[in-house]
Structure formats: C-alpha cells, structure tokens
Amino acid sequence: MVAFLLMASNLEEAIRQKYLSIKYLKADFVEIVKNPRMDEEQQFKGTLEYFAPNRVVFHITYPEEQKMIVEGDRMIYIMGSDTMVRQLEGEYVFNPYAFLTEKSDQFDRTIREKDGKIIIDVKGDSEMFKGARFILSARDYRVLEIRATDSFGIQYIFRFTNVVMK
C-alpha cells in the first residue's frame, strides 16, 4: 500500500511539472453536453488554444462559428457580430489546467494507471462543481478526455485530438 501511494504521488508530481512547464497548448476538441432534463445531447467541435498562465480560446466551428475566450475570471463570447463579456465568480470557473497543476493537491482525488492511460478522478468542492475525470496518455501525459459534472447533473465531456504542447 505504501509503495502504491508513493508511486501515485510521484506520478502526480510528474504530471504537475509537465503542465507547469507548458506555455502553449493547442488541440482539436469535441464537446458533448448531456443534460438529464433534455432528450438530446448537444455537440460542439473546434479547436482550443491555451496560453500560459490563464488564457484559453475556444474556436468553435460546429454547430456554428463562434469564439469563447476565458481569461482568469472573465469570459468573452463572440458569435457573429455579437459580443458578450461576463465576469465569472470563482465557483463558476472550471479550469482543467488548475487541477493538473497548482490546485492538484487541493481536491479529493484518486489517480491510477490502466491500459496505457492515467485516470484522475477529482471530487468537487463547491455547490456548482460535483466532480471530474481526467484521462491522460501514460506515455506523455497528454489529456485525451475530461468529463465534468455540475450540480444539476449536467455532464460535459471533452475529447481531444491532435494535441500540441510547447
């Protein structure tokens, strides 16, 4: 048991160091939103770019062209000629990068390796965020998938391909 805890701790530290060193990340994504109150799931496709330390740009190409920029606690949403700026309160901001770096030890979590993948389950700590699962490549720690669930039971599934990290 002690050896397993030490292995998990070393693995977690290796992942944290990898993501702390990243200055730029780009990936294609598919997002699936499953709302238990709706019959159909929503799907979005596009590209995301991460710029250290806290800026993410979603270039959404499907179902229609739009752009969402999240920078710290501010979200800018651009669709056609319409722009909306929203100030986000702390518990409304889901920042996957933080769970892999500076906040990785602030949440109840389990980490395990299975079939060439690392699975990190994180338990939520607020009324808005109930939990998340990160699936990473065991070879290079690329994030392959993120599943997050909010307090309404809505599940957000992100799948990533063509990941470039610098």
C-alpha positions in Angstrom: 0.0 0.0 0.0 2.8 2.4 0.8 4.5 1.7 -2.5 1.3 2.4 -4.4 0.8 5.7 -2.6 4.4 6.7 -3.3 4.0 5.7 -7.0 0.8 7.7 -7.2 2.5 10.7 -5.6 5.5 10.6 -7.9 3.2 10.2 -11.0 1.1 13.2 -9.8 4.2 15.3 -9.3 5.5 14.3 -12.8 2.1 15.4 -14.3 2.1 18.7 -12.4 5.7 19.5 -13.5 4.8 18.7 -17.1 1.8 21.1 -17.2 3.6 23.8 -15.2 6.3 23.9 -18.0 3.7 24.3 -20.8 3.5 27.7 -22.2 1.2 26.9 -25.1 -1.2 24.0 -25.9 -3.4 23.5 -29.0 -5.9 20.7 -29.6 -8.9 19.8 -31.7 -11.9 19.0 -29.5 -15.3 17.6 -29.5 -17.5 18.6 -26.5 -20.6 16.7 -25.7 -23.1 18.1 -23.2 -25.5 15.7 -21.6 -28.4 17.3 -19.7 -30.6 14.8 -17.9 -33.6 17.1 -18.4 -33.2 17.1 -22.2 -33.7 14.2 -24.6 -30.9 15.2 -26.9 -27.3 15.9 -26.2 -25.5 18.9 -27.6 -22.3 18.6 -29.5 -19.7 21.2 -30.3 -16.5 20.9 -32.3 -13.5 23.1 -32.8 -10.0 24.0 -31.6 -8.8 25.2 -28.3 -5.6 27.1 -27.5 -4.2 27.5 -24.1 -1.7 30.4 -23.4 0.1 30.3 -20.0 -0.8 31.2 -17.4 -4.6 31.6 -17.6 -6.0 32.2 -21.1 -8.0 29.7 -23.1 -9.5 30.4 -26.5 -12.2 28.1 -27.9 -12.6 28.4 -31.7 -15.9 26.6 -32.2 -16.7 25.5 -35.7 -19.8 23.3 -35.2 -22.7 23.8 -34.9 -21.9 27.3 -35.9 -18.9 29.6 -35.9 -18.2 31.2 -32.5 -15.4 32.0 -30.2 -15.1 31.9 -26.4 -12.2 33.4 -24.6 -11.7 32.6 -20.9 -9.1 34.7 -19.1 -8.9 34.4 -15.4 -12.4 35.1 -14.1 -13.6 36.8 -17.3 -15.4 35.1 -20.3 -15.8 36.8 -23.7 -18.2 35.1 -26.0 -18.3 36.2 -29.7 -20.9 34.9 -32.1 -21.1 36.8 -35.4 -21.3 40.5 -34.7 -22.5 39.9 -31.1 -20.1 40.0 -28.2 -20.9 39.2 -24.5 -18.5 39.8 -21.6 -19.2 38.0 -18.4 -17.4 38.2 -15.1 -17.3 34.7 -13.6 -17.3 34.1 -9.9 -14.8 31.6 -8.5 -17.1 28.6 -8.2 -18.4 29.1 -11.7 -15.0 28.8 -13.3 -13.9 25.2 -14.2 -10.2 25.4 -15.1 -8.9 22.0 -16.0 -5.3 23.3 -16.1 -5.5 24.2 -12.4 -6.5 20.6 -11.5 -3.3 19.3 -13.1 -1.0 22.0 -11.6 -1.4 24.3 -8.6 -4.7 23.0 -7.4 -4.0 19.3 -7.8 -3.4 18.8 -4.1 -6.5 20.9 -3.0 -9.1 18.3 -4.0 -10.0 14.8 -3.0 -8.8 12.7 -5.9 -7.7 9.3 -6.9 -5.1 8.5 -9.6 -4.5 5.2 -11.3 -2.9 3.8 -14.4 -4.7 1.4 -16.6 -4.2 0.2 -20.2 -1.7 2.9 -21.1 -3.8 5.7 -19.6 -3.8 7.6 -16.4 -7.2 8.2 -14.8 -7.6 11.0 -12.3 -10.9 11.3 -10.5 -11.5 14.6 -8.7 -14.3 15.2 -6.3 -15.9 18.6 -6.5 -15.7 21.1 -3.6 -18.5 23.6 -4.3 -22.2 23.6 -4.9 -21.6 24.1 -8.7 -18.8 21.5 -9.3 -19.6 17.9 -8.4 -16.6 16.2 -9.9 -14.4 15.5 -12.9 -12.4 12.7 -14.5 -9.3 13.3 -16.5 -7.9 10.7 -18.8 -4.3 11.2 -19.9 -1.9 9.3 -22.1 0.5 7.4 -19.7 3.3 7.9 -22.3 3.4 11.7 -22.5 0.6 12.9 -20.1 -1.4 14.4 -23.0 -5.0 15.0 -21.9 -7.2 12.8 -24.0 -10.6 13.4 -22.3 -12.2 15.4 -19.5 -15.6 14.6 -18.0 -17.0 17.1 -15.6 -20.4 17.1 -13.8 -22.1 20.2 -12.3 -24.7 20.4 -9.5 -27.6 20.0 -11.9 -26.3 16.6 -13.1 -25.2 18.1 -16.5 -22.2 16.2 -17.8 -19.6 18.0 -20.0 -17.4 15.6 -22.0 -14.3 16.9 -23.8 -12.3 14.7 -26.2 -9.0 16.0 -27.5 -7.0 15.0 -30.6 -4.0 16.5 -32.4 -2.6 17.8 -29.1 0.5 20.0 -29.4 2.2 21.1 -26.2 5.1 23.6 -26.1 
